[in-house]
Amino acid sequence: MENPKGKSPKDSAVETRYLLMPHQANPHGTAFGGAIVAWIDMVAAMAAQRHCGKEVVTAAIDSLVFKEPIRIGDQVVLKASINYVGRSSMEVGVQVIREDPYGGNRVIATTAHLTFVALDENKRPTAVPPILPETEQEKKRHENAKLRVKARKELLKKMG
Ligand SMILES: CC(C)(COP(=O)(O)OP(=O)(O)OC[C@H]1O[C@@H](n2cnc3c(N)ncnc32)[C@H](O)[C@@H]1OP(=O)(O)O)[C@@H](O)C(=O)NCCC(=O)NCCS
């Protein structure tokens, strides 16, 4: 049964997997960043949709860090979960994990934070359910997301 007080991150978390193909690579044989960003945007949008049950749009890709290259033939695991929600916005965290197809060795290759906004039938921002972080990791991600949202608002204010 749905909790009227909100949803936990695990209720909407999404995990998916791809194989990096040659057409998704750059001339050096590693992943083209744009292909990875498209996967990130899609997996994050699905988590946001699952959280609010409404149409969502990407408002911002707030951070994107390519830590490790991904090579043609690597399996790529994407995990997305809701870190934080405002009134109509949701911050989604995404981890992109490179998995060796033979040994199964896993490395975090890319991380991202994105903001999605839920829209009503008139395409206007509309309220989303609260987020209820439960585990220590979920609580930490929630606190860190709060800091990012606060910093973004302060920066916007300073820039006028
Ligand atoms: C995202 C969008 C709906 C926001 O509309 P808006 O008129 O600025 O709406 P509001 O000012 O009422 O803000 C709505 C929420 O979005 C958040 N928001 C708006 N711009 C943002 C940004 N650049 N970064 C993060 N959050 C943002 C606001 O903080 C607010 O959050 P809250 O309701 O949780 O407090 C609008 O900018 C839009 O349609 N953008 C294009 C989206 C798009 O085409 N994406 C690519 C394809 S999916």
The ligand as a Tripos MOL2 file, in Angstrom:
@<TRIPOS>MOLECULE
LIG
   48    50     1     0     0
SMALL
NO_CHARGES

@<TRIPOS>ATOM
      1 C1         11.8350   22.9910  -16.2380 C.3       1 LIG1
      2 C2         10.7140   24.0350  -16.4660 C.3       1 LIG1
      3 C3          9.3690   23.3190  -16.5710 C.3       1 LIG1
      4 C4         10.7110   24.9600  -15.2290 C.3       1 LIG1
      5 O1          9.7420   25.9410  -15.4930 O.3       1 LIG1
      6 P1          9.6940   27.3050  -14.6540 P.3       1 LIG1
      7 O2          8.6700   28.1690  -15.2620 O.co2     1 LIG1
      8 O3         11.0870   27.8180  -14.4610 O.co2     1 LIG1
      9 O4          9.1110   26.7850  -13.3220 O.3       1 LIG1
     10 P2          9.2940   27.3490  -11.8480 P.3       1 LIG1
     11 O5         10.0730   28.6280  -11.7820 O.co2     1 LIG1
     12 O6          7.9300   27.3110  -11.2390 O.co2     1 LIG1
     13 O7         10.1940   26.2240  -11.1680 O.3       1 LIG1
     14 C5          9.6840   24.9230  -11.0220 C.3       1 LIG1
     15 C6         10.7200   24.0970  -10.3190 C.3       1 LIG1
     16 O8         11.8160   23.8780  -11.2020 O.3       1 LIG1
     17 C7         13.0270   24.1940  -10.5590 C.3       1 LIG1
     18 N1         13.9550   24.6780  -11.5700 N.ar      1 LIG1
     19 C8         13.6930   25.5620  -12.5450 C.ar      1 LIG1
     20 N2         14.8120   25.7670  -13.2820 N.ar      1 LIG1
     21 C9         15.7740   24.9770  -12.7420 C.ar      1 LIG1
     22 C10        17.1540   24.7520  -13.0290 C.ar      1 LIG1
     23 N3         17.7740   25.3800  -14.0280 N.pl3     1 LIG1
     24 N4         17.8410   23.8840  -12.2800 N.ar      1 LIG1
     25 C11        17.2330   23.2230  -11.2690 C.ar      1 LIG1
     26 N5         15.9280   23.4090  -10.9300 N.ar      1 LIG1
     27 C12        15.2260   24.2800  -11.6520 C.ar      1 LIG1
     28 C13        12.6540   25.2820   -9.5580 C.3       1 LIG1
     29 O9         13.6000   25.3790   -8.5100 O.3       1 LIG1
     30 C14        11.3160   24.7610   -9.0710 C.3       1 LIG1
     31 O10        11.5360   23.7310   -8.1210 O.3       1 LIG1
     32 P3         10.4960   23.4890   -6.8730 P.3       1 LIG1
     33 O11         9.0970   23.4890   -7.4340 O.co2     1 LIG1
     34 O12        10.8700   22.1360   -6.3670 O.co2     1 LIG1
     35 O13        10.7400   24.5780   -5.9030 O.co2     1 LIG1
     36 C15        10.9810   24.8890  -17.7590 C.3       1 LIG1
     37 O14        12.1690   25.6320  -17.5980 O.3       1 LIG1
     38 C16        11.0760   24.0250  -19.0050 C.2       1 LIG1
     39 O15        10.0640   23.6130  -19.5650 O.2       1 LIG1
     40 N6         12.3060   23.7870  -19.4870 N.am      1 LIG1
     41 C17        12.5150   22.9610  -20.6890 C.3       1 LIG1
     42 C18        12.5590   21.4920  -20.3090 C.3       1 LIG1
     43 C19        13.0310   20.6490  -21.4510 C.2       1 LIG1
     44 O16        12.6540   20.8640  -22.5870 O.2       1 LIG1
     45 N7         13.9130   19.6820  -21.1390 N.am      1 LIG1
     46 C20        14.5710   18.8700  -22.1370 C.3       1 LIG1
     47 C21        13.7490   17.7320  -22.6320 C.3       1 LIG1
     48 S1         12.9510   16.7590  -21.3960 S.3       1 LIG1
@<TRIPOS>BOND
     1     1     2 1
     2     2     3 1
     3     2     4 1
     4     2    36 1
     5     4     5 1
     6     5     6 1
     7     6     7 2
     8     6     8 1
     9     6     9 1
    10     9    10 1
    11    10    11 2
    12    10    12 1
    13    10    13 1
    14    13    14 1
    15    14    15 1
    16    15    16 1
    17    15    30 1
    18    16    17 1
    19    17    18 1
    20    17    28 1
    21    18    19 ar
    22    18    27 ar
    23    19    20 ar
    24    20    21 ar
    25    21    22 ar
    26    21    27 ar
    27    22    23 1
    28    22    24 ar
    29    24    25 ar
    30    25    26 ar
    31    26    27 ar
    32    28    29 1
    33    28    30 1
    34    30    31 1
    35    31    32 1
    36    32    33 2
    37    32    34 1
    38    32    35 1
    39    36    37 1
    40    36    38 1
    41    38    39 2
    42    38    40 1
    43    40    41 1
    44    41    42 1
    45    42    43 1
    46    43    44 2
    47    43    45 1
    48    45    46 1
    49    46    47 1
    50    47    48 1
@<TRIPOS>SUBSTRUCTURE
     1 LIG1         1 GROUP 0 **** ****
